[in-house]
Amino acid sequence: MDTSEDEFYQIMAEEAAKNFDPLDLVFDDEVPVFDKYDRYLPDSLIKKGFAQGVLDIPEMKKRCRGWLSSTIKFKS
């Protein structure tokens, strides 16, 4: 991908601003196991718990917006 640093941060901020399901960020074959009893739970429940409990989507969105605003401040 050929893009400038400014374009990269702009694209990241635009993608982060979109509404999406956190489960979209978990690969189909990915089943993150954290606790010793996870193996007794259905894969779908483990994935949902990871996507909604471990992936901090609001913080990710905030951080992406911060990157964009930081690059704009430093360029001014």
C-alpha positions as CSV (number, residue, x, y, z in Angstrom):
1,M,0.0,0.0,0.0
2,D,1.5,3.3,-1.1
3,T,0.2,6.1,1.1
4,S,1.6,9.0,3.0
5,E,1.7,9.2,6.8
6,D,-1.1,11.8,6.7
7,E,-3.3,9.6,4.4
8,F,-2.7,6.6,6.7
9,Y,-3.9,8.5,9.8
10,Q,-6.9,9.9,7.8
11,I,-7.9,6.4,6.6
12,M,-7.5,5.0,10.2
13,A,-9.8,7.8,11.6
14,E,-12.4,7.2,8.9
15,E,-12.5,3.5,9.4
16,A,-12.6,3.9,13.2
17,A,-15.6,6.3,12.8
18,K,-17.7,3.7,11.1
19,N,-20.1,1.6,13.0
20,F,-19.2,-2.1,13.1
21,D,-19.7,-5.2,15.1
22,P,-16.6,-6.0,17.3
23,L,-17.0,-9.6,16.2
24,D,-16.0,-8.4,12.7
25,L,-12.5,-8.0,14.1
26,V,-12.2,-11.7,15.2
27,F,-11.1,-14.1,12.5
28,D,-13.6,-16.9,11.7
29,D,-11.2,-19.6,12.9
30,E,-10.0,-17.6,15.9
31,V,-11.1,-18.8,19.4
32,P,-9.2,-16.8,22.0
33,V,-8.9,-18.9,25.1
34,F,-8.0,-17.1,28.4
35,D,-9.4,-19.1,31.3
36,K,-9.0,-22.7,32.1
37,Y,-12.8,-23.3,31.7
38,D,-13.1,-21.6,28.3
39,R,-12.7,-25.0,26.6
40,Y,-16.1,-26.0,28.1
41,L,-17.9,-23.0,26.5
42,P,-19.2,-22.8,23.0
43,D,-16.8,-21.1,20.6
44,S,-19.4,-18.5,19.7
45,L,-19.6,-17.4,23.3
46,I,-15.9,-17.2,23.8
47,K,-15.6,-15.1,20.6
48,K,-18.4,-12.8,21.7
49,G,-16.9,-12.3,25.2
50,F,-13.5,-11.5,23.6
51,A,-14.9,-9.1,21.1
52,Q,-17.1,-7.2,23.5
53,G,-15.1,-7.5,26.7
54,V,-11.4,-7.5,25.7
55,L,-11.3,-5.5,22.5
56,D,-11.9,-1.9,23.7
57,I,-13.6,-0.4,20.7
58,P,-14.4,3.0,22.2
59,E,-10.7,3.4,23.3
60,M,-9.5,2.3,19.8
61,K,-11.8,4.9,18.2
62,K,-10.6,7.6,20.6
63,R,-6.9,6.7,20.0
64,C,-7.4,6.8,16.2
65,R,-9.0,10.3,16.4
66,G,-6.1,11.3,18.6
67,W,-3.5,10.2,16.1
68,L,-5.2,12.2,13.4
69,S,-5.5,15.4,15.5
70,S,-1.9,15.0,16.7
71,T,-0.6,14.9,13.1
72,I,-2.7,17.9,12.2
73,K,-1.3,19.9,15.2
74,F,2.3,19.1,14.4
75,K,1.9,20.1,10.8
76,S,0.5,23.5,11.6
